[in-house]
Amino acid sequence: MSRQSNRTTDSKKMNSELFTLTYGALVTQLCKDYENDEEVNKQLDKMGYNIGVRLIEDFLARSSVGRCQDFRETADVIAKVAFKMYLGITPSVTNWSPAGDELSLILESNPLVDFVELPDNHSSLVYSNLLCGVLRGALEMVQMAVDVKFAQDTLRGDNVTEIRMKFIKRMEENLPAGDE
Amino acid sequence: MTVHNLYIFDRNGSCLHYGEWNRKKQAGISKEEEFKLMYGMLFSIRSFCSKMSPLDMKDGFLTFQTSKYKLHYYETATGIKIIMNTDLGVPNARDILHQIYSTLYVEYIVKNPLCVLGEQLSSDIFSTRLDLYIRALPFFSPRAA
Protein backbone atom coordinates (compact mmCIF):
# COMPACT_ATOMS: atom_id res chain seq x y z
CA MET A 1 0.00 0.00 0.00
CA SER A 2 1.50 3.28 -1.00
CA ARG A 3 1.08 6.41 1.00
CA GLN A 4 -0.35 8.25 -1.96
CA SER A 5 -3.19 5.81 -2.47
CA ASN A 6 -6.34 7.68 -1.73
CA ARG A 7 -9.02 5.22 -2.63
CA THR A 8 -11.26 6.08 0.28
CA THR A 9 -12.06 9.46 -1.18
CA ASP A 10 -13.56 8.32 -4.46
CA SER A 11 -17.18 7.50 -4.08
CA LYS A 12 -18.11 4.00 -5.08
CA LYS A 13 -20.97 3.64 -7.49
CA MET A 14 -23.89 1.62 -6.31
CA ASN A 15 -27.24 0.81 -7.82
CA SER A 16 -29.77 3.01 -6.09
CA GLU A 17 -32.71 0.70 -6.86
CA LEU A 18 -30.94 -2.18 -5.18
CA PHE A 19 -30.31 0.06 -2.20
CA THR A 20 -33.95 1.16 -2.03
CA LEU A 21 -35.22 -2.41 -2.36
CA THR A 22 -32.80 -3.68 0.28
CA TYR A 23 -34.00 -1.08 2.72
CA GLY A 24 -37.58 -2.00 1.87
CA ALA A 25 -36.88 -5.65 2.55
CA LEU A 26 -35.37 -4.70 5.89
CA VAL A 27 -38.39 -2.70 6.98
CA THR A 28 -40.75 -5.43 5.77
CA GLN A 29 -38.90 -8.01 7.81
CA LEU A 30 -39.04 -5.81 10.89
CA CYS A 31 -42.78 -5.38 10.39
CA LYS A 32 -43.12 -9.16 10.36
CA ASP A 33 -40.92 -9.61 13.41
CA TYR A 34 -42.51 -7.00 15.61
CA GLU A 35 -46.14 -6.64 16.51
CA ASN A 36 -46.71 -2.93 16.33
CA ASP A 37 -45.37 0.01 14.36
CA GLU A 38 -43.98 1.77 17.42
CA GLU A 39 -41.68 -1.13 18.06
CA VAL A 40 -40.54 -1.15 14.42
CA ASN A 41 -39.83 2.58 14.59
CA LYS A 42 -37.76 1.99 17.70
CA GLN A 43 -35.79 -0.81 16.08
CA LEU A 44 -35.12 1.29 12.99
CA ASP A 45 -33.86 4.11 15.17
CA LYS A 46 -31.62 1.73 17.08
CA MET A 47 -30.17 0.24 13.90
CA GLY A 48 -29.63 3.70 12.52
CA TYR A 49 -27.84 4.73 15.70
CA ASN A 50 -25.45 1.80 15.42
CA ILE A 51 -24.82 2.68 11.79
CA GLY A 52 -24.30 6.33 12.68
CA VAL A 53 -21.60 5.80 15.28
CA ARG A 54 -19.49 4.01 12.68
CA LEU A 55 -20.55 5.99 9.66
CA ILE A 56 -19.22 9.19 11.18
CA GLU A 57 -15.69 7.76 11.17
CA ASP A 58 -16.03 6.91 7.50
CA PHE A 59 -17.38 10.38 6.86
CA LEU A 60 -14.47 12.06 8.62
CA ALA A 61 -12.00 9.87 6.79
CA ARG A 62 -13.45 10.58 3.36
CA SER A 63 -14.29 14.24 3.69
CA SER A 64 -11.71 16.68 4.90
CA VAL A 65 -14.22 18.37 7.18
CA GLY A 66 -12.82 19.43 10.52
CA ARG A 67 -14.59 20.17 13.75
CA CYS A 68 -17.55 22.53 13.27
CA GLN A 69 -17.66 25.80 15.16
CA ASP A 70 -21.39 25.91 15.79
CA PHE A 71 -24.63 24.10 15.14
CA ARG A 72 -25.32 26.09 11.97
CA GLU A 73 -22.10 24.95 10.42
CA THR A 74 -22.88 21.40 11.49
CA ALA A 75 -26.28 21.54 9.83
CA ASP A 76 -24.70 22.85 6.65
CA VAL A 77 -22.15 20.07 6.56
CA ILE A 78 -24.83 17.45 7.17
CA ALA A 79 -27.01 18.74 4.36
CA LYS A 80 -24.39 19.65 1.78
CA VAL A 81 -21.67 17.08 2.37
CA ALA A 82 -23.03 14.11 4.29
CA PHE A 83 -26.40 13.68 2.58
CA LYS A 84 -24.74 14.27 -0.76
CA MET A 85 -22.11 11.67 -0.05
CA TYR A 86 -24.35 8.90 1.24
CA LEU A 87 -27.75 9.45 -0.37
CA GLY A 88 -26.92 11.66 -3.33
CA ILE A 89 -29.38 14.35 -2.32
CA THR A 90 -28.93 17.79 -0.81
CA PRO A 91 -31.70 18.69 1.62
CA SER A 92 -32.31 22.35 2.36
CA VAL A 93 -31.80 23.64 5.87
CA THR A 94 -34.66 25.85 7.02
CA ASN A 95 -37.10 26.72 9.80
CA TRP A 96 -34.51 27.69 12.37
CA SER A 97 -35.94 28.26 15.80
CA PRO A 98 -35.24 31.77 17.17
CA ALA A 99 -32.70 30.34 19.61
CA GLY A 100 -30.86 28.63 16.76
CA ASP A 101 -31.05 25.20 18.32
CA GLU A 102 -33.71 23.63 16.13
CA LEU A 103 -33.85 23.23 12.39
CA SER A 104 -35.53 21.34 9.61
CA LEU A 105 -33.94 19.36 6.85
CA ILE A 106 -36.30 19.41 3.89
CA LEU A 107 -35.85 16.50 1.51
CA GLU A 108 -37.32 17.16 -1.90
CA SER A 109 -37.01 13.51 -2.71
CA ASN A 110 -36.21 10.64 -0.41
CA PRO A 111 -34.37 7.81 -2.14
CA LEU A 112 -35.50 5.36 0.53
CA VAL A 113 -39.16 5.59 -0.45
CA ASP A 114 -38.95 5.40 -4.23
CA PHE A 115 -41.26 2.37 -4.59
CA VAL A 116 -43.13 2.59 -1.32
CA GLU A 117 -46.75 2.95 -0.39
CA LEU A 118 -47.77 2.63 3.21
CA PRO A 119 -50.62 0.12 3.70
CA ASP A 120 -53.52 1.31 5.84
CA ASN A 121 -52.70 -1.00 8.73
CA HIS A 122 -49.28 0.61 9.16
CA SER A 123 -50.40 4.16 9.59
CA SER A 124 -48.02 4.98 12.42
CA LEU A 125 -44.95 3.41 10.84
CA VAL A 126 -42.15 5.94 10.31
CA TYR A 127 -40.67 4.23 7.31
CA SER A 128 -37.39 6.14 7.08
CA ASN A 129 -36.81 6.34 10.82
CA LEU A 130 -33.39 4.79 10.29
CA LEU A 131 -32.15 8.20 9.14
CA CYS A 132 -33.01 9.74 12.50
CA GLY A 133 -30.94 7.13 14.25
CA VAL A 134 -28.03 7.64 11.90
CA LEU A 135 -28.01 11.40 12.53
CA ARG A 136 -28.31 10.93 16.27
CA GLY A 137 -25.53 8.34 16.44
CA ALA A 138 -23.16 10.25 14.19
CA LEU A 139 -23.59 13.55 16.03
CA GLU A 140 -23.23 11.90 19.40
CA MET A 141 -19.75 10.76 18.35
CA VAL A 142 -18.76 14.37 17.72
CA GLN A 143 -19.94 15.39 21.18
CA MET A 144 -23.36 16.68 20.20
CA ALA A 145 -26.54 15.32 21.71
CA VAL A 146 -29.49 15.89 19.40
CA ASP A 147 -33.09 14.86 19.12
CA VAL A 148 -34.19 13.88 15.61
CA LYS A 149 -37.62 13.03 14.29
CA PHE A 150 -39.74 13.12 11.17
CA ALA A 151 -42.08 16.10 11.05
CA GLN A 152 -43.48 15.50 7.57
CA ASP A 153 -43.31 12.53 5.30
CA THR A 154 -44.36 12.22 1.67
CA LEU A 155 -45.52 8.70 2.47
CA ARG A 156 -48.25 10.18 4.65
CA GLY A 157 -49.39 12.60 1.99
CA ASP A 158 -47.24 15.60 2.87
CA ASN A 159 -45.64 17.56 0.04
CA VAL A 160 -42.11 17.18 1.30
CA THR A 161 -40.19 15.08 3.76
CA GLU A 162 -39.07 17.07 6.76
CA ILE A 163 -36.63 15.93 9.40
CA ARG A 164 -36.70 18.05 12.53
CA MET A 165 -33.50 18.20 14.51
CA LYS A 166 -33.06 19.73 17.95
CA PHE A 167 -29.74 20.46 19.59
CA ILE A 168 -29.79 19.34 23.21
CA LYS A 169 -26.31 19.82 24.56
CA ARG A 170 -22.62 19.59 23.89
CA MET A 171 -21.04 16.63 25.60
CA GLU A 172 -17.72 17.42 27.22
CA GLU A 173 -14.79 15.12 26.98
CA ASN A 174 -13.58 14.13 30.40
CA LEU A 175 -10.49 12.56 31.81
CA PRO A 176 -11.11 8.92 32.65
CA ALA A 177 -12.05 8.46 36.29
CA GLY A 178 -9.24 7.82 38.71
CA ASP A 179 -6.59 9.56 36.63
CA GLU A 180 -4.62 12.48 37.89
CA MET B 1 15.34 9.12 10.65
CA THR B 2 13.06 6.60 12.18
CA VAL B 3 9.78 5.85 13.91
CA HIS B 4 9.88 4.90 17.58
CA ASN B 5 6.33 4.00 18.52
CA LEU B 6 2.67 4.69 17.91
CA TYR B 7 -0.35 4.90 20.18
CA ILE B 8 -4.04 5.00 19.29
CA PHE B 9 -6.42 6.22 21.99
CA ASP B 10 -10.18 6.44 21.87
CA ARG B 11 -12.25 9.32 23.21
CA ASN B 12 -12.40 7.81 26.69
CA GLY B 13 -8.67 7.53 27.06
CA SER B 14 -8.27 3.81 26.65
CA CYS B 15 -5.38 2.74 24.51
CA LEU B 16 -6.74 0.83 21.54
CA HIS B 17 -3.46 -0.02 19.95
CA TYR B 18 0.22 0.25 20.68
CA GLY B 19 3.00 -0.46 18.23
CA GLU B 20 6.73 -0.22 18.65
CA TRP B 21 9.56 -0.16 16.12
CA ASN B 22 12.93 1.35 16.86
CA ARG B 23 12.55 2.04 20.54
CA LYS B 24 15.81 1.29 22.25
CA LYS B 25 14.99 2.45 25.76
CA GLN B 26 11.83 1.63 27.67
CA ALA B 27 10.18 3.99 30.10
CA GLY B 28 10.73 1.63 33.02
CA ILE B 29 7.07 1.56 33.99
CA SER B 30 4.29 -0.79 33.04
CA LYS B 31 2.60 -0.23 29.70
CA GLU B 32 -0.70 0.61 31.41
CA GLU B 33 1.05 3.25 33.44
CA GLU B 34 2.72 4.61 30.35
CA PHE B 35 -0.59 4.85 28.44
CA LYS B 36 -2.19 6.65 31.34
CA LEU B 37 0.66 9.14 31.58
CA MET B 38 0.63 9.71 27.85
CA TYR B 39 -3.10 10.29 27.71
CA GLY B 40 -3.07 12.51 30.78
CA MET B 41 -0.26 14.60 29.35
CA LEU B 42 -2.06 14.99 26.02
CA PHE B 43 -5.30 15.89 27.74
CA SER B 44 -3.60 18.63 29.74
CA ILE B 45 -1.50 19.96 26.90
CA ARG B 46 -4.57 20.17 24.68
CA SER B 47 -6.58 22.16 27.14
CA PHE B 48 -3.54 24.32 27.89
CA CYS B 49 -3.01 25.06 24.21
CA SER B 50 -6.60 26.03 23.61
CA LYS B 51 -6.59 28.29 26.70
CA MET B 52 -3.39 30.04 25.63
CA SER B 53 -4.37 30.45 21.99
CA PRO B 54 -4.91 34.08 20.99
CA LEU B 55 -7.46 32.99 18.41
CA ASP B 56 -10.04 30.28 18.30
CA MET B 57 -8.18 27.38 16.85
CA LYS B 58 -9.40 24.45 14.90
CA ASP B 59 -6.69 21.84 14.98
CA GLY B 60 -5.06 22.82 18.23
CA PHE B 61 -2.07 20.89 19.46
CA LEU B 62 -0.07 19.27 16.66
CA THR B 63 3.39 18.29 17.75
CA PHE B 64 6.19 18.86 20.23
CA GLN B 65 9.85 17.99 20.20
CA THR B 66 12.61 17.47 22.71
CA SER B 67 16.32 17.22 22.05
CA LYS B 68 15.89 13.52 21.23
CA TYR B 69 12.48 12.85 19.78
CA LYS B 70 9.43 14.41 18.22
CA LEU B 71 5.83 13.60 19.09
CA HIS B 72 3.22 13.92 16.35
CA TYR B 73 -0.39 14.20 17.38
CA TYR B 74 -3.53 13.76 15.31
CA GLU B 75 -7.08 13.87 16.59
CA THR B 76 -10.37 13.37 14.77
CA ALA B 77 -13.62 15.10 15.62
CA THR B 78 -14.81 11.80 17.10
CA GLY B 79 -11.97 11.88 19.60
CA ILE B 80 -9.77 9.16 18.13
CA LYS B 81 -6.20 10.17 18.88
CA ILE B 82 -3.16 8.89 17.05
CA ILE B 83 0.27 9.63 18.46
CA MET B 84 3.52 8.81 16.73
CA ASN B 85 6.95 9.32 18.20
CA THR B 86 9.80 9.73 15.76
CA ASP B 87 13.28 11.14 15.82
CA LEU B 88 13.94 14.77 15.03
CA GLY B 89 14.55 14.52 11.29
CA VAL B 90 10.97 13.61 10.43
CA PRO B 91 8.96 16.43 8.84
CA ASN B 92 5.29 17.18 9.45
CA ALA B 93 3.50 13.85 9.75
CA ARG B 94 -0.13 14.98 9.86
CA ASP B 95 -0.93 13.54 6.46
CA ILE B 96 0.56 10.23 7.45
CA LEU B 97 -1.45 10.05 10.65
CA HIS B 98 -4.58 10.99 8.72
CA GLN B 99 -3.80 8.19 6.28
CA ILE B 100 -3.44 5.73 9.14
CA TYR B 101 -6.83 6.83 10.39
CA SER B 102 -8.65 6.81 7.06
CA THR B 103 -7.10 3.87 5.25
CA LEU B 104 -6.36 1.59 8.18
CA TYR B 105 -8.44 2.37 11.25
CA VAL B 106 -11.65 3.15 9.41
CA GLU B 107 -11.23 0.44 6.80
CA TYR B 108 -10.23 -2.44 9.04
CA ILE B 109 -11.72 -1.57 12.42
CA VAL B 110 -14.75 0.65 11.98
CA LYS B 111 -16.02 -1.26 8.96
CA ASN B 112 -15.48 -4.60 10.64
CA PRO B 113 -18.65 -5.44 12.56
CA LEU B 114 -16.76 -7.91 14.73
CA CYS B 115 -14.53 -5.19 16.12
CA VAL B 116 -16.27 -3.65 19.09
CA LEU B 117 -15.53 0.06 19.13
CA GLY B 118 -13.79 1.33 22.24
CA GLU B 119 -12.11 -1.97 23.01
CA GLN B 120 -8.51 -2.86 22.47
CA LEU B 121 -8.05 -3.66 18.80
CA SER B 122 -7.61 -7.36 18.23
CA SER B 123 -7.69 -7.36 14.44
CA ASP B 124 -4.63 -9.09 13.01
CA ILE B 125 -5.10 -7.62 9.58
CA PHE B 126 -5.06 -4.14 11.09
CA SER B 127 -1.84 -4.76 13.00
CA THR B 128 -0.17 -6.31 9.99
CA ARG B 129 -1.19 -3.55 7.62
CA LEU B 130 -0.15 -0.87 10.11
CA ASP B 131 3.22 -2.49 10.55
CA LEU B 132 3.72 -2.69 6.78
CA TYR B 133 2.61 0.90 6.35
CA ILE B 134 5.02 2.20 8.98
CA ARG B 135 7.90 0.15 7.63
CA ALA B 136 7.24 1.49 4.14
CA LEU B 137 7.41 5.12 5.24
CA PRO B 138 10.26 6.99 3.53
CA PHE B 139 11.75 8.01 6.86
CA PHE B 140 11.41 4.65 8.59
CA SER B 141 14.87 3.27 7.98
CA PRO B 142 17.31 4.31 10.73
CA ARG B 143 20.09 4.55 8.14
CA ALA B 144 18.28 7.01 5.90
CA ALA B 145 19.39 9.96 7.97
Interface residues (C-beta under 8 A of the other chain):
Chain A: M1 S2 R3 S5 R7 T8 V53 R54 I56 E57 D58 L60 A61 R62 V65 G66 R67 C68 Q69 M141 V142 Q143 E173 L175 P176 D179 E180
Chain B: R11 N12 G13 S14 K36 Y39 G40 F43 D56 K58 D59 T76 A77 T78 G79 I80 D95 I96 Q99 Y101 S102 T103 Y105 V106 E107 V110 K111 L117 R129 L132 Y133 A136 L137
